[in-house]
């Protein structure tokens, strides 16, 4: 069998680079020392509002403003009509240009909830939220709410879990199990799939067929999502505290 020597050389080169980078990362990781800052109760989402302060949601319903330097914790009042049920409660939170966006399990009555999104002008004492999105139909389930938020340009992306209903995620006439894309004021972009040949889709839906999209990252123009959460935000047995 003839072996391409150039291929072998190139392969060895990239393998060497990979091993070198791995060794550097391991070395740096070994030098990291974390110190506990504050204790928290079922933290779910967090967002920096400046270099020293961040907002954190607790699934049970509290929003806390934490100063990393002084370690001062202030509870921020809010007007959200939430229901803590199973995996639901206060979920992700995002600060952008003096506004706070939050996803939560909204109490829709008779034990039914939905993944909803609200927006408020930032105030360290009280956040007066107004809904800008509400997933329909409401479902009586404590499972799979999603839900992560991200802003790119003037678009707000949000994930809505399928609430344990499985194939509902394949139904574009229902929100559960989808990626939502709306403008940051809650209006609907005119280039969403509904207006691009998918007339049966709900106007807020950007992608369907998602089970429980509860973590993602934004890199340049692309989003990468995962069906799992970082353990510190989604595990009854995890340590409930903030480190740096």
C-alpha positions as CSV (number, residue, x, y, z in Angstrom):
1,X,0.0,0.0,0.0
2,X,1.3,3.4,-1.0
3,X,1.4,6.0,1.8
4,X,1.3,9.7,1.0
5,X,4.4,11.0,2.9
6,X,3.2,14.6,2.7
7,X,-0.1,13.6,4.3
8,X,1.8,11.9,7.1
9,X,3.9,14.9,7.7
10,X,1.0,17.3,7.8
11,X,-0.9,14.9,10.1
12,X,2.0,14.7,12.5
13,X,2.3,18.5,12.4
14,X,-1.3,19.1,13.4
15,X,-1.3,16.4,16.0
16,X,1.8,18.0,17.6
17,X,0.0,21.4,17.6
18,X,-3.1,19.8,19.2
19,X,-1.1,18.1,21.9
20,X,0.8,21.3,22.6
21,X,-2.4,23.3,23.0
22,X,-3.9,20.7,25.2
23,X,-0.9,20.7,27.4
24,X,-1.1,24.5,27.8
25,X,-4.8,24.3,28.7
26,X,-4.1,21.7,31.3
27,X,-1.3,23.7,32.7
28,X,-3.4,26.8,33.0
29,X,-6.3,24.9,34.5
30,X,-4.1,23.6,37.2
31,X,-3.2,27.1,38.2
32,X,-6.8,28.3,38.6
33,X,-7.9,28.8,42.2
34,X,-11.6,29.4,42.8
35,X,-13.0,31.2,45.8
36,X,-16.6,31.1,46.9
37,X,-18.2,34.5,46.8
38,X,-21.9,33.9,47.8
39,X,-24.3,31.2,48.6
40,X,-27.3,30.8,46.3
41,X,-30.5,28.8,46.2
42,X,-31.0,26.9,42.9
43,X,-29.3,29.5,40.6
44,X,-30.4,29.3,37.0
45,X,-29.2,32.2,34.9
46,X,-26.8,35.1,35.2
47,X,-25.8,38.3,33.4
48,X,-23.2,41.0,34.0
49,X,-24.5,44.6,34.1
50,X,-21.0,46.0,34.5
51,X,-17.5,44.7,35.4
52,X,-18.4,44.2,39.1
53,X,-22.1,43.4,39.3
54,X,-24.3,40.7,38.0
55,X,-27.9,39.6,38.1
56,X,-28.7,36.0,39.0
57,X,-32.0,34.2,38.9
58,X,-33.0,31.6,41.4
59,X,-35.5,29.1,40.1
60,X,-37.6,29.5,43.2
61,X,-38.4,33.1,42.1
62,X,-35.8,35.5,43.3
63,X,-33.6,37.8,41.3
64,X,-30.4,38.8,43.0
65,X,-28.0,41.7,42.3
66,X,-24.5,40.6,43.4
67,X,-21.5,42.9,43.8
68,X,-18.4,40.7,43.2
69,X,-16.0,43.1,45.0
70,X,-18.0,43.8,48.2
71,X,-20.0,40.5,48.1
72,X,-23.1,42.4,48.8
73,X,-26.3,40.7,47.8
74,X,-29.5,42.7,47.1
75,X,-32.8,41.1,46.2
76,X,-34.5,42.8,43.3
77,X,-38.3,42.9,43.4
78,X,-40.3,42.0,40.3
79,X,-43.8,41.5,39.0
80,X,-43.5,38.2,37.2
81,X,-46.5,35.8,37.4
82,X,-44.3,32.7,37.6
83,X,-45.0,29.2,38.8
84,X,-42.2,27.0,40.2
85,X,-43.1,23.5,39.0
86,X,-40.5,20.8,38.5
87,X,-37.8,22.3,36.2
88,X,-39.8,25.5,35.9
89,X,-39.5,28.8,37.7
90,X,-37.3,31.8,36.9
91,X,-34.9,30.8,34.1
92,X,-32.4,32.7,32.0
93,X,-31.7,36.4,32.4
94,X,-29.9,38.8,30.0
95,X,-28.8,42.5,30.4
96,X,-28.4,44.6,27.3
97,X,-28.3,48.4,26.8
98,X,-30.0,49.2,30.1
99,X,-32.8,46.6,29.7
100,X,-33.2,43.2,31.4
101,X,-34.7,40.2,29.5
102,X,-35.9,37.2,31.4
103,X,-37.4,33.8,30.5
104,X,-39.6,32.1,33.0
105,X,-42.4,29.5,33.4
106,X,-45.5,31.7,33.4
107,X,-48.5,30.7,35.4
108,X,-51.3,30.3,32.9
109,X,-53.8,28.9,35.3
110,X,-55.2,25.5,36.2
111,X,-51.6,24.1,36.7
112,X,-50.6,25.0,33.1
113,X,-47.5,27.0,32.3
114,X,-45.5,28.3,29.4
115,X,-42.0,29.4,28.6
116,X,-42.5,33.2,28.4
117,X,-40.1,36.1,28.0
118,X,-40.4,39.5,29.6
119,X,-38.5,42.8,29.3
120,X,-37.9,45.6,31.9
121,X,-35.9,48.7,32.2
122,X,-33.1,48.0,34.6
123,X,-33.7,49.3,38.1
124,X,-31.8,47.9,41.1
125,X,-34.8,48.1,43.4
126,X,-37.6,46.7,41.2
127,X,-38.0,45.3,37.7
128,X,-41.4,46.0,36.1
129,X,-41.5,43.4,33.5
130,X,-43.8,43.3,30.4
131,X,-44.2,40.1,28.4
132,X,-42.8,40.2,24.9
133,X,-43.3,36.5,24.1
134,X,-45.5,33.7,25.4
135,X,-45.2,30.1,24.2
136,X,-48.4,28.4,23.2
137,X,-50.2,26.2,24.0
138,X,-49.7,26.3,27.8
139,X,-49.1,22.8,29.1
140,X,-49.5,21.1,32.5
141,X,-46.0,19.7,32.9
142,X,-42.9,20.5,35.0
143,X,-40.5,19.3,32.3
144,X,-38.4,20.9,29.6
145,X,-38.9,24.6,29.5
146,X,-35.6,25.3,27.8
147,X,-34.6,28.1,28.1
148,X,-31.7,30.3,27.1
149,X,-31.6,33.8,25.7
150,X,-29.2,35.5,23.3
151,X,-29.1,38.8,21.5
152,X,-27.5,39.4,18.1
153,X,-27.9,42.7,16.4
154,X,-31.5,43.7,17.2
155,X,-32.8,40.1,17.4
156,X,-33.6,38.2,20.5
157,X,-33.1,34.4,20.2
158,X,-34.7,32.1,22.8
159,X,-35.1,28.4,23.2
160,X,-38.4,26.8,24.2
161,X,-38.3,23.1,25.4
162,X,-40.9,20.6,24.3
163,X,-42.3,20.2,27.8
164,X,-41.9,16.5,27.7
165,X,-44.4,16.2,24.9
166,X,-42.0,14.7,22.4
167,X,-43.3,15.1,18.9
168,X,-44.9,18.4,19.6
169,X,-41.4,19.8,18.7
170,X,-42.1,18.8,15.0
171,X,-45.3,20.8,14.9
172,X,-44.6,24.4,13.6
173,X,-48.1,25.5,14.7
174,X,-47.0,25.2,18.3
175,X,-44.1,26.9,20.1
176,X,-42.8,24.1,22.4
177,X,-39.6,22.5,21.1
178,X,-38.4,25.4,19.0
179,X,-36.0,28.3,18.7
180,X,-37.7,31.6,18.9
181,X,-36.5,34.7,17.0
182,X,-38.1,38.1,17.7
183,X,-37.0,41.7,17.6
184,X,-35.8,43.0,21.0
185,X,-39.0,45.1,21.3
186,X,-41.1,41.9,20.9
187,X,-42.2,42.5,17.3
188,X,-41.6,39.8,14.7
189,X,-38.8,39.9,12.0
190,X,-40.2,39.9,8.5
191,X,-37.6,37.4,7.4
192,X,-38.6,34.7,9.8
193,X,-39.5,31.3,8.1
194,X,-43.2,32.1,8.1
195,X,-42.6,34.8,5.6
196,X,-40.1,32.9,3.6
197,X,-42.2,30.1,2.3
198,X,-43.3,28.3,5.5
199,X,-46.8,29.9,5.9
200,X,-48.0,27.2,8.4
201,X,-45.3,28.1,10.9
202,X,-46.0,30.4,13.8
203,X,-44.3,33.8,13.1
204,X,-41.9,33.7,16.1
205,X,-40.5,30.3,15.2
206,X,-37.0,30.2,13.7
207,X,-36.3,26.5,14.0
208,X,-38.3,23.4,15.0
209,X,-37.5,19.9,16.2
210,X,-35.6,20.8,19.4
211,X,-36.1,18.7,22.5
212,X,-34.9,20.8,25.4
213,X,-32.4,23.4,24.2
214,X,-31.0,24.6,27.5
215,X,-27.5,25.8,26.7
216,X,-25.8,27.5,23.8
217,X,-23.0,29.8,22.9
218,X,-22.7,32.5,20.3
219,X,-19.5,32.5,18.1
220,X,-19.4,35.2,15.4
221,X,-22.5,34.8,13.3
222,X,-23.4,31.3,14.5
223,X,-25.1,29.8,17.4
224,X,-24.2,26.4,18.9
225,X,-26.8,24.8,21.2
226,X,-26.9,21.8,23.5
227,X,-29.7,19.8,25.1
228,X,-27.8,19.9,28.5
229,X,-27.1,22.6,31.0
230,X,-23.9,23.4,32.8
231,X,-24.3,21.4,36.0
232,X,-24.2,24.4,38.4
233,X,-27.5,25.7,37.0
234,X,-29.5,22.5,36.7
235,X,-28.8,19.9,39.2
236,X,-30.5,19.3,42.6
237,X,-27.3,17.7,43.9
238,X,-25.0,20.5,42.7
239,X,-23.3,23.1,44.9
240,X,-25.4,26.2,45.0
241,X,-22.9,29.0,45.2
242,X,-21.0,31.4,43.0
243,X,-17.2,31.1,42.4
244,X,-14.6,33.0,40.5
